[in-house]
């Protein structure tokens, strides 16, 4: 049988939305609970577990020896209903990987290459690097109930900021064949190495809903914060999700699905009203994102400290 998500009893939905907009027992602009924990896996240099609502994301960075930070997002085998044995990763995982990679490179660690250099043990001035590390950031989605980017970004930040490994020095300048254990050794003081973060980007997801539906709910704005997967499945043909990233109190990244479809903007407008109503919706969205990002940042930093 085909995807049951395509079978939508609209009459039932209309009766439901006459009473409330969201399936979840949350107000339209009420965010999901977030829980952040660091050091959840003792077998790794750094790890984190983040829960946003029912969505759980686990991150495991591993130290390597040749570059920068490489991010990869994978869905666990049983995290979503459509999974099959040996099934390829969904395209959404590729989007998550590239988005997290971009946020890390542009905001969190813009000069990460300077922190991942390996120097010769015979170089007293430590000026010229002879090699570098590669940190492999594997993000595993344990359960998908929406808000994936909201959970993946703090999981990546916490894992990288709590990662520590033994600082290595090159014992020879020659790139001889053989094990890296023969080429690189810990220093005489057995120092440890960690990363210093530049900014703390926080990503939050929203969803526009048709204006007539919102008007029936006490004239509220046509926006819901951190929609669940079921809510997105309901609204997928009528509106679109918006992902906003906030850093240092400012919106630094924004992406919207179906943003260029006329149906979305028709749903935002009110008949006979001016553009200020649409502008007000975006202002409410931005203000809510900036305000909640501060709360998320406090939870992230508390988990690290």
N, C-alpha and C positions, 0 to 999 in steps of 0.2 A: 504494500500500500504506500502511497505517496506521503509526503510530509504533512502531518496533521496540522502544522502551523498554518498551512494554506487554507484550511477549512475554518472559516470565521463566521459564526452565527451572529450577524450584525444586529439582529433584533434583540438578542440577549445582551450584547454589548451596550446598546442604547439604553436598555433598562438599567444596566449596571451604572452607566455614567450619569444617569439622572440622579443617582444617589451619591456617587463619589467618582473622582477622576482616577485615583490610583488603586491598584489591586492591593498593594502593601498598606499596612496600617500606619502610614506616615502622611504628613501634610505635604503639599506640593513642593515647598522649598525646604522640607526637613531632610537632612542628609542622613545617610546610613551610618551606623556605628563603625568605628575603625579601631582595630587593635594591632599593635606593632610589637614584635618580640625579636630580640637579637640573640645570636649564638644558639640557635635551636638544634644545630647538628655539630656534634663534637668531632666528627671525622673530617671537617673542612676548616680551612683557614678563616673563613667568615661565612655567616649564613643569617637568614632572616625569614620570619613568617609574618605575613600581613593579611588581615581579614577586613574586608569592606563589606558590611552586610553579611551575606553568606558566601561571598567570593573569597577564596583563599589563594595566595600566591607565595611560593617558596623560592628563594634565590640562593644559589651556591656558586660563589666565585672561586676559581682555582688559579693558582699562580703558575706562570709559564716562563718563557725566556726569550721573547722576540717581538715586542711591539707595543700595543696600547690596550684598550678595553674592547673586547669583542662580545656583543650581546646577542643572545639567542633565546627566543621564547618558544616553549613547547607545551602542548596540552597533554596532560596525563591521560592514560587510556580510558578511564571511566569518568572523566570530568564533564563530558557532555553526552547527550542521548544518542547522537548520530555517530559515535565512534565505532570503528570496526577494527578487527585485528589487522595490523600492518597498514592501516589507513594513513594516507599522507596528512601532514599537518595542514590545517586550514589556512587560507590566505590571510585571515585576520591575525594569525600568529606572526606572519611576515611583517605586517603593518606595525604590530606591537614592537617587534625587534628593531625595526628601523626608527620608530619614533623614540623609543627609549635610548637607542644609540645616539640619536641627534640631540636629545636633551642632556645626556651625559657629556657629550663632546662640546656643546655650545654653552652650557650654563654651569653644570655641576663641576666638571673637570675640563675646562677649556685648554689647559696646558698640561695635560696628563703625561705627555712624553717626557717632560722635565722631571717628573716624579718616578719614572720607571727606568732610569738609566742605571747601567752597571759599569763600574769603573775598575781599572786595573789596581790590584793590590800594591803594585810597585809605583803608582802615581801618587806622590805625596800631596799634590795640589788638588787632585780630584777635579780636573777641568775637562778632560776629553773622555766621553763614554766610549766603551769598546763593545757594549752589548746592551740589551734592554729586555724588560719583562713584557709578557703579554698576559693580561688578566682575562680569563674566559668567564663570562657572566652567563650562567645557565638559569633561566627563569622557568619554573615548572608551575603550570596552572593546575591546581588540585581540583577545584570546583568552579565552574563558570556560572555565575548568577548576575552577570552584568558588571559594570564598573571595573573592567579588567585593567585599563590603563591607570585608573585611580589607585589600584593595589600594586601594580607592577613597579611603578616609579618609586614609591617609598621603600618597597622591598629591595630594589636595586641600590638605593642610596644607603640604607641601613647596612646592607651586606658589605658594600665597598668601604664604608666608613669604619666598620668594625674588623675589617680584614687586616691581619698582621702575618708577616712571614719573615724568616731569617734573611737578613741582608747578605747578599753574595758579592764577592769580588772575583774578578778574572785573575787567575794565577799565571796566565800566559797570554800574550797578545796574538798568538797564532791561532787561527781557526782550524785546529787539528781535528781529524776525525776521531770519534769516540764519544763516550758518555759525557754529558754536561757535568757530572760529578767530578770528572777529571779536569775540567776547564774552570769551574767556578767553585769557590770555597767560602765558608763564612769567615768574617773578619776575626781578628784576635780577641775582640771584646764581645763577639757573638751578638751583635746588635740586631734589632728587629726593625722592619720597615712597614710603614702604613701610609695611607693616602690622606691628603688634606683637601677638603672640599671647598669650592669657591662660592657657589650659590646652592640654594635648596629649592629646586623647582618642585611644585606640587600640581598634579593634574587632577581635574575634576570633570565629571561628565554630567550633561544635562540633556533634556529632550523637550523640543517644542511640541505642543499639542494644539489641535485646532481651537481657534478663539471661541467659537460658539460653545464648545464643551466647557472651556474655562469660565465663560460668562455664566453658565448655569451653576457654577460652584462659587457663589458669592463674589462674582466679578474679579476673580483672582487672575494673576498674570498667566499666560499660556505656557508655563514652563514647569517641569518637574525636575528635581535634583536627583542625581545618581539613580536613574531608572534601572529597575531589575531587568533580567533577560526576558521575563514574561511580559513586562510592560513594553519593552522594545518590540517584541513580536507582535503585539497588538497594534502599535502605532506605526509599523514599518512602512505602510503605504500612504499614511496621512501626514507624517511629519518626519523629522530627522534628528538624530543625536548630535550634540555639540560637545567637543572636547576642548577644555580651556586649561592652560598651564600658567600658573602664577609663580613669580619669583621676585622676592624683595618687594612685595606689595604691588607689583605691576603685572599685567597680563602680557606674557612673552610669546605665547603660542596659542593658536586657535584653529581648529579644523571642524568642519560641519559636513555631514552627509546629507545629500539631497538639497544642498543650499541653493542650487541654481534652478530647482524645479519651481515653476510658478505656483503649483498647488500649495507649497509650504508658505509662501508669502501671502497668498490669498487667505490662508488660515489665520495668519497673524493680524491682518487688517480687520478693522471694524467698519461696517458699511456706514458711510457718511462721516467718518472720523478723519482726522489729519494724520500726518506721519509721526506726530509726537507719541502716539500710542505704541507704535513699533519701536521707536527710540527708547521709550520708557521700559519696554520689555528687555532690551539689551542692557540698559543701565541696571535693572534689577538683577539680571544674570551676572554681570561683571561684579557688582557690589557683593552679591552672595558668594561668588567664587573667591574673591579677595578675602572676605571675612572668614570663610570656612578654611581657607588655606592656612591662615594663621593658627587655627586650632589643630589642624593636621600636623603642621610643622612642630608644634609643641609636643605632640604625642611621639613624633619621630625622634626628636632630640632627647626626650625622656627615655626612650628605649635604648638609645646609644649610650647615654650617661648612666 
